[in-house]
Amino acid sequence: TPQPSNHPIAIMFVKVVKNKAYFKRFQTKFRRRREGKTDFYARKRLVTQEKNKYNTPKYRLIVRFTNKDIICQVAYARIEGDVIVCAAYAHELPRYGLKVGLTNYAAAYCTGLLLARRLMKKYNLDSLYQGQTEVDGEEYNVEALDDQPGPFRAFLDVGLVRTTTGARVFGAMKGAADGGLDIPHSCKRFPGYDNDSGEFSADVHRQHIMGAHVANYMTHLQDEDSDAFQ
């Protein structure tokens, strides 16, 4: 039988981290933060208006993607909730001739363009600011006209998506900008921009807008893997 040891038994002290005082002081986060739906760090900076502009709305171009649809809205914030000024959806595109691929880059561009022209029509600016009439993929910024109402200004709201180069949210933004909206942006996140050289290829961007990259991939599948093509 083992003999009892003369050494004292070491008792580990475990600190209680989440005690009653912790839970009494615990503050719950906003509901949409708990649900993982809203980035309030970004939202605060998108909706906060300058004090000397009083109650002037600060418009946001909201772009969201679902599995089967694209949602583009122009909205501004109020205490009682956001007010939607205008909206366009990718599921409307079949009536304009685009029947398939309603979530790709080309569809995002078309949805943003539809939203812009719809908004311009609402405020009777469609005849003053016709936007980019020829789709060439180049950077385009609408210019204000003398002695006329200024272009409609909005700021891009991307939500929680990663703003990588070539992301579809920038396709929707490009469509809205080509439609005549004044959206502060650069071409550094468009498809065709090379971060190493700092050069932007408008032709590559135009191919994405026209859906040529999708057609090339389908042609590649048809030649290389007929099962995946089917």
HUURWO-V657999 format. One record per backbone hydrogen bond with DSSP energy under -1.0 kcal/mol. NH is the residue of the N-H (numbers start at 1). CO is the residue of the C=O. If there is no record, write none. Layout:
<<NH | CO> <NH | CO>>
This chain:
<<19 | 17> <23 | 19> <24 | 20> <25 | 21> <34 | 30> <35 | 31> <37 | 32> <38 | 32> <43 | 39> <44 | 40> <46 | 42> <47 | 43> <48 | 44> <53 | 50> <54 | 51> <56 | 53> <60 | 75> <61 | 155> <62 | 73> <63 | 157> <64 | 71> <66 | 69> <71 | 64> <72 | 88> <73 | 62> <74 | 86> <75 | 60> <76 | 83> <81 | 78> <83 | 76> <85 | 74> <86 | 74> <88 | 72> <90 | 70> <92 | 89> <93 | 90> <95 | 92> <96 | 93> <97 | 94> <98 | 93> <104 | 101> <108 | 104> <109 | 105> <110 | 106> <111 | 107> <112 | 108> <113 | 109> <114 | 110> <115 | 111> <116 | 112> <117 | 113> <118 | 114> <119 | 115> <120 | 116> <121 | 117> <122 | 118> <123 | 119> <125 | 120> <129 | 125> <132 | 178> <148 | 145> <154 | 182> <155 | 59> <157 | 61> <161 | 158> <164 | 162> <166 | 189> <167 | 164> <170 | 167> <172 | 168> <173 | 169> <174 | 170> <175 | 171> <176 | 172> <177 | 173> <178 | 174> <179 | 175> <180 | 177> <181 | 176> <182 | 152> <183 | 181> <190 | 187> <193 | 190> <194 | 199> <198 | 194> <201 | 192> <205 | 201> <206 | 202> <207 | 203> <208 | 204> <209 | 205> <210 | 206> <212 | 207> <215 | 211> <216 | 212> <217 | 213> <218 | 214> <219 | 215> <220 | 216> <221 | 217> <222 | 218> <223 | 219> <224 | 220> <225 | 221> <229 | 225> <230 | 226>>
